[in-house]
Structure formats: C-alpha cells, structure tokens
Amino acid sequence: MQVAEFLRRSRQKLVTCLPDDTLQAVAKSMYANNIGAMPVCELGTRMVGIISERDLVRVFARSDWSELQHIRARDAMTSRVVSCRPEDTLQNAQEIMRMNHFRHLPVVQDGKVIGMLSLRDTLALRLHESEEELNLLRDLAVAGRR
C-alpha cells in the first residue's frame, strides 16, 4: 500500500507546532492529540524540523527547571529531518524508520508536510494484511479439501 492511500484511509489530522512554541505548549499538544512527535512548521506547512517525546526528555534532562519556560520548539527539535513521499510504500517507510532508529516519519510533498506516519501505524497495517492473507489461505485450503 502506498503512503498516500494509508493517509486517506486513516483520515488523520496533521498536528504541527511553530518554532517559537514553548515546550509546555508542545507537550500539551502531543498529550491532547495522543501523538509522540510532530512537525515543526513555519507559516503554512513548510517543515523546519520535527520534535518528539524523546527530544523533550533530552531537553528536560539537560536543563534546569527554571530554564524550561524559555526553551522553544526550535531549540529542542531535530532539524535534519528524514521524510518519505506519498508515493512511497508503507513497507519502504517502515524500512526508513528502522534504518534510522526512529518511530515517526513525516510525509512530504512539494516541500510541504502532508502527514505523519508512526512505526505503530505501519506495524498495525502489516499485521492486519498478514491476518487477511492467512484467512484467505485458510479458506483456500478448506475449499481444496472439499
């Protein structure tokens, strides 16, 4: 399945933050939307980075509590972002995440972020596809015995 098809089927709402958002605002948005990462975007959907729960933990561990209110998303984000395209397959997207040791992958088209994939998304879909294939093979085996 292509990434674009998955995004259409999942009807996901893309959640982003601004580079000047506070870490508290970022954390609240992640919590409210039950997500583990989000693109950091300037005006519109031009992505300048990505911020994940891991980035937040790293900043919290390295900073004094009194400093945290002054730290912005741009200070904690990963700015060298690996992404995939809508025409990529989910299997390819999953391989990109595996090879780069991360769990979230932005989907970018014409320089703009249009969605996010999580490793959980890709694994759940591949499990579902495997179960459907197993059921089909089981049905064929039963039909062949008759």
N, C-alpha and C positions, 0 to 999 in steps of 0.2 A: 504494500500500500504506500502511496506517496504521502509525504508530509502534508501537502495541501488538502488532500482528501481527509486525512485524520483531523486536521484543524476544522474543516467544515462539519464533520460528524460530531466532534466534541463540543462545538459551539462555545468554545472557551472565550472568556472575557480577558483581553490583554490588560494586565495591570502594570503600570510603569511608575517611575518616580522621576523627579527632577534632580539635577546635580546639586542644587542648593538645599534640598530637603534635609531635615535633621535625621539623625539615625533613629531617634524615637519615632518620627513620622514613618520612616521606612519600616521599622519593626512592627508598628501598629498596623500598617497596611498589609504586610506579609501575614500577620496573625489574622486579621479580619477576612482576608481572602484565602486563607489556608494554603499559602504557597511558600516555597523555600527559596525563591530567587525572583528577581525582576530586572528588566532592562532599565538602565538609567538613560533617559532621553532628554534631549534639548527640545525646543519648540517642535510640536508635532510628534513624529515617531522616529526622528534621527537618533539612533542609539550611539551613545558615547561611552557606554560601559555596562556592566552588569553587577548587581550586588546580591549576595547570597547570605543565608544564615551563617555560613562559615566565615564570610567576610566580617559580619557583625561580631561574631565571637572573637575573631582575631583582634579587632579594634578594642573590644571590651577588655580583653586580657592584657593589652599593651598600654592602656590609658588609665589615668586616674579618674575616678568618678566625677571629679569637678570639671574635667576637660570634656566629658562626653557631650554635654549640651552644645558645645561649639563645633563638634565634628559633623561634617556634612557627607552626604552620599558620595560626592566626588572624591572625598578623602579616603573612603573605605572601599570604593568599587574596584573591580578588575577592569582595566581599560583596554587590555588586549583580548578582545572577545572572539572566540571561535563561534561560528554560526553555521546553519545549514540553509538550504533553499527550499522553497515549496515543492519543487520537482524532485527533490531527493527522496529516496525510500526511507521508511521508518527504520529498516534494518541498517541502512547506511548512517542515519542519525544516531542510532544506538551505538554503532561502532565508533563514531566520532567521540561520543561521551566516554565510552570505555577506554579508548586510546589516550584521552586527555585527562582521565581521572576526575570527571565532574558529572553532576547529576542533572544539570539544566542546560538547555541549548536553545538559544534564540533562533527564530526563523526569520530570515531577512530577504526581502525582495526589493529590487531597485533602490538599495541603500536605506530602506526603512524596515523597522521590525514590525512583523505582522502577527507574530505568535510566539509561544514558548512551548518547548517540549520538556518533559521530565523523563528521567530514566524509568520511573514508575509507570508513566503513560505507555512507553514503548514495551516494557515487560508485560504489562497487563494485556495489551493488544496481542502480543505474540503468544501469550498463554491462551487467550481466547481463540486465536486462529488455530493453535495446536489442538485444542479441545474439539473444535469443529471438524478438523481433519481426522482426528481419532474417531469421532462419531460417524463420519462418512465411511471410513474404512471398516468400522464395526458393522454398519448397515450393509455394506457390500459383501462382507464375509458371511453375514446371516443370510442374505439373499442368495449367495452362491451355494449354500448348503441345501436349499430347497429344491 
